[in-house]
Amino acid sequence: MSDYLVKATAFEGKVRAYSLVATEMVNIAVTKQDTWPTASAALGRAMMAGTMMATMLKGESKLTVKIEGGGPIGAIIVDSNAKGQTRGYVTNPHVHFDLNDHGKLDVARAVGTNGSLSVVKDIGMKEPFTGSVPLVSGELGEDFTYYFVSSEQTPSSVGVGVLVNPDQSVLAAGGFVIQLMPGADDEVITEIEKRLSSIPPISKLVELGMPPEEILYSLLGENNVKILETMPVEFSCSCSHERIANAIISLGKQEIRDMIDVDGGAETSCHFCNDVYQFSKEDLEELYQEANK
């Protein structure tokens, strides 16, 4: 598998860790969205963090991440599930700036820092779990780190990175989440902090060809890591002609009648994959009859 995620523990269960390489997944998303480089980096980072967060869930569980920072990129929306299937979009894909002072794509400027990161988890209960925190940097890795600490009370470190080619395709995309479990002592924390401060950016490790397992070995020490599970991750959109039809039915009879009499048909596209769905007058007449039932 080209894109995949690894779940692991480390330091005899005192640490929980996730790592993924998702270059193909992010490449598909940015191609469908026609994003410019800075927007590509923001979308890719959000999608990878959302993917790792979703794979912490079980069964048919899923989540939605919404990032609204007040920047020119607008809102970022990511849907992901426990199977590693993810989709995402940015409101304004055509956003790009010169590199920031660190020589990196200026994601914080695109996203903004005056807003929030919210997560809605559907885990099959009567009501979904919702958590929200203010953005602390707009770089997203730090923001997801703050989310885990503040909303889920789990000390964590989140790293996500995307490298973009001159032709605007994605060269490398990867990420990690490291979480301290109860019982993690100062010695373990010091060891992890030391390693985190000395390794190259995560996107550079992916560019060098490092798979998720080796990323975790670099972060935590190979002898300390126990790999639990490996699973594929992919861009996956759940839109369909039937789903769009049901959405039109839900608008009500009058709205559908206006589409028939005024517009002579309907055309809509999916926010996530930009697939276009067309409905003729005849199609809409059938949906009108459905709405009458």
C-alpha positions in Angstrom: 0.0 0.0 0.0 1.3 3.4 -0.9 -0.5 5.5 1.8 -0.8 3.9 5.2 -1.0 4.5 8.9 0.6 2.7 11.8 -0.7 2.4 15.4 1.8 1.7 18.1 2.6 1.9 21.8 6.0 2.8 23.2 7.9 2.8 26.5 6.0 -0.3 27.7 2.5 1.2 27.2 3.3 4.6 28.6 3.0 6.2 25.2 0.4 5.8 22.4 1.6 6.7 18.9 0.2 7.1 15.4 2.1 7.9 12.2 1.0 8.0 8.5 2.3 8.7 5.1 -0.5 10.2 3.0 1.1 11.7 -0.1 -1.4 10.1 -2.5 -4.4 10.9 -0.4 -3.5 14.6 -0.1 -2.5 14.8 -3.8 -6.0 13.5 -4.8 -7.7 16.1 -2.6 -5.7 19.1 -3.8 -6.1 18.0 -7.4 -9.9 17.8 -7.0 -10.0 21.1 -5.1 -7.5 22.8 -7.5 -5.7 24.3 -4.5 -2.7 26.6 -4.7 0.4 25.6 -2.7 -0.4 27.3 0.6 -4.0 26.2 0.6 -2.7 22.7 -0.4 -0.5 22.6 2.7 -3.3 23.7 5.0 -5.8 21.2 3.6 -3.3 18.4 3.7 -2.3 19.1 7.3 -6.0 19.2 8.4 -6.8 16.0 6.5 -3.9 14.0 8.0 -4.7 15.2 11.6 -8.3 14.3 11.1 -7.4 10.9 9.7 -5.2 10.0 12.6 -7.9 11.3 15.1 -10.6 9.2 13.3 -8.6 6.0 13.4 -8.5 6.3 17.2 -12.3 5.5 17.0 -13.8 2.1 16.5 -16.1 0.3 14.0 -18.4 2.6 12.0 -17.5 5.7 14.0 -16.6 8.9 12.1 -15.8 12.6 12.8 -15.9 16.0 11.2 -13.2 18.6 11.8 -14.0 22.3 11.1 -11.3 24.9 11.2 -12.3 28.6 11.0 -9.4 31.0 11.6 -10.6 34.1 9.9 -7.9 33.9 7.3 -8.4 34.2 3.5 -8.6 30.5 3.0 -12.0 30.5 4.8 -13.2 27.4 6.6 -11.5 24.0 6.2 -13.8 20.9 6.5 -12.6 17.4 7.0 -14.6 14.2 7.2 -12.9 11.0 8.2 -13.8 7.6 9.7 -12.3 4.8 11.7 -11.4 2.9 8.5 -9.0 5.6 7.3 -11.3 7.0 4.6 -11.0 10.8 4.5 -12.2 13.7 2.4 -11.7 17.5 2.8 -12.1 20.9 1.3 -11.2 24.5 1.8 -13.7 27.4 1.1 -11.2 29.4 -0.9 -8.7 27.1 -2.7 -6.8 29.8 -4.6 -4.7 31.1 -1.7 -0.9 31.3 -1.8 1.8 33.5 -0.2 5.5 33.8 -0.2 7.3 31.5 2.2 7.4 32.6 5.8 10.4 33.5 7.9 11.2 29.8 8.4 11.3 29.1 4.7 8.0 27.2 4.8 4.6 27.7 3.3 2.7 30.3 5.3 -0.2 28.2 6.5 -0.9 30.4 9.5 -1.4 33.4 7.3 -3.8 31.5 5.1 -5.8 29.9 7.9 -5.7 32.8 10.3 -5.4 32.7 14.1 -8.7 34.4 15.2 -11.1 31.5 15.4 -11.6 27.9 16.4 -10.9 24.2 15.7 -14.0 22.0 16.4 -14.4 18.3 16.2 -17.7 16.4 16.1 -17.5 12.7 16.7 -20.3 10.3 15.7 -19.6 7.2 17.7 -23.1 5.7 17.5 -24.5 7.3 20.6 -27.7 9.3 20.7 -25.9 12.6 20.6 -22.5 13.2 19.0 -19.5 14.3 21.0 -18.5 17.9 20.2 -15.3 19.6 21.3 -14.0 23.0 20.3 -10.9 25.1 21.2 -9.5 28.5 20.0 -6.8 28.4 17.4 -3.4 29.0 19.0 -1.1 29.3 16.0 -2.9 28.6 12.7 -0.1 26.2 11.7 -2.6 23.3 12.6 -0.1 20.9 14.2 0.1 23.0 17.3 -3.7 23.6 17.1 -4.5 19.9 17.1 -1.9 19.4 19.9 -3.8 22.0 22.0 -7.2 20.4 21.1 -6.0 17.0 22.6 -4.7 18.6 25.7 -7.6 21.0 26.3 -10.6 19.2 25.0 -9.7 15.5 25.6 -7.2 16.0 28.5 -4.6 13.9 26.7 -1.0 15.4 26.7 0.0 15.1 23.0 2.3 16.2 20.3 1.0 16.5 16.7 3.2 16.9 13.7 1.8 17.3 10.1 3.6 18.4 7.0 3.1 18.8 3.3 5.7 19.6 0.6 4.4 20.9 -2.7 6.1 20.6 -6.1 6.6 23.5 -8.4 3.8 22.1 -10.6 1.6 22.3 -7.5 1.3 18.5 -7.0 2.2 17.1 -3.6 5.7 15.8 -3.2 5.4 14.5 0.3 2.7 14.4 3.1 2.9 12.8 6.5 2.2 13.2 10.1 2.3 11.8 13.6 0.5 11.9 17.0 2.3 11.0 20.2 0.2 10.8 23.4 1.2 10.3 27.0 -0.7 7.7 28.9 -1.2 7.6 32.7 2.1 6.4 34.2 4.4 8.3 31.7 7.2 9.5 33.9 9.6 12.5 33.6 12.3 10.2 32.1 10.0 9.2 29.2 8.8 12.8 28.7 12.4 14.1 28.6 13.4 11.4 26.1 10.6 12.2 23.7 11.1 16.0 24.0 14.8 15.5 23.2 14.0 13.4 20.1 11.3 15.8 18.9 13.6 18.8 19.1 16.3 17.1 17.0 14.5 15.4 14.1 13.9 17.1 10.7 10.3 18.2 9.7 7.9 15.3 9.2 7.4 16.2 5.5 11.2 16.0 5.0 11.3 12.5 6.5 8.5 11.4 4.1 10.4 13.0 1.1 13.4 10.9 2.1 11.3 7.8 1.7 10.8 7.0 5.4 7.7 4.9 6.0 5.4 5.4 9.1 7.2 2.7 11.2 10.6 4.3 10.7 9.1 7.8 11.5 8.0 6.4 14.9 11.4 4.8 15.4 13.0 8.2 14.8 10.5 9.9 17.2 10.6 7.3 20.0 13.6 5.0 19.5 13.2 1.7 17.7 13.7 -0.4 20.8 11.0 1.4 22.6 8.2 1.0 19.9 5.7 -1.8 19.6 3.8 -1.8 16.4 0.1 -2.8 16.9 -1.6 -2.3 13.6 -1.1 -1.1 10.0 -4.0 0.1 7.9 -4.4 1.9 4.6 -5.6 5.5 4.4 -7.2 7.0 1.3 -9.2 9.9 -0.1 -12.8 8.7 -0.2 -15.9 10.8 -1.0 -19.4 9.4 -0.1 -21.4 11.6 -2.5 -23.6 9.9 -5.1 -26.5 10.7 -7.4 -28.9 9.1 -4.9 -27.6 11.2 -2.0 -27.9 14.4 -4.0 -31.5 13.4 -5.0 -32.4 12.8 -1.4 -31.0 16.2 -0.5 -33.2 17.8 -3.2 -36.3 16.0 -1.9 -35.6 17.4 1.5 -35.8 20.9 0.1 -39.6 20.5 -0.2 -42.1 20.6 -3.0 -42.1 24.3 -3.7 -38.3 24.5 -4.1 -38.4 21.6 -6.5 -41.3 23.1 -8.4 -39.3 26.3 -8.8 -36.3 24.3 -10.2 -38.6 22.7 -12.8 -40.6 25.8 -13.8 -37.9 28.5 -13.5 -34.6 26.8 -14.0 -35.7 23.9 -16.2 -33.4 21.5 -14.4 -30.8 21.5 -11.7 -27.0 21.1 -11.5 -25.0 20.8 -8.3 -21.4 19.7 -7.4 -19.9 18.1 -4.4 -17.9 20.4 -2.2 -15.3 17.6 -1.5 -14.7 16.0 -4.8 -16.2 18.5 -7.3 -18.1 15.8 -9.1 -21.1 17.4 -10.9 -24.6 16.0 -10.7 -27.3 17.0 -13.2 -31.0 16.6 -12.9 -33.3 17.1 -15.9 -36.9 18.4 -15.7 -38.0 14.8 -15.9 -35.7 13.8 -13.0 -37.0 16.6 -10.9 -40.7 15.7 -11.7 -39.9 12.3 -10.2 -38.3 13.9 -7.1 -41.3 16.2 -6.8 -43.6 13.2 -6.7 -41.3 11.6 -4.0 -41.6 14.8 -2.0 -45.4 14.6 -2.1 -45.4 11.2 -0.4 
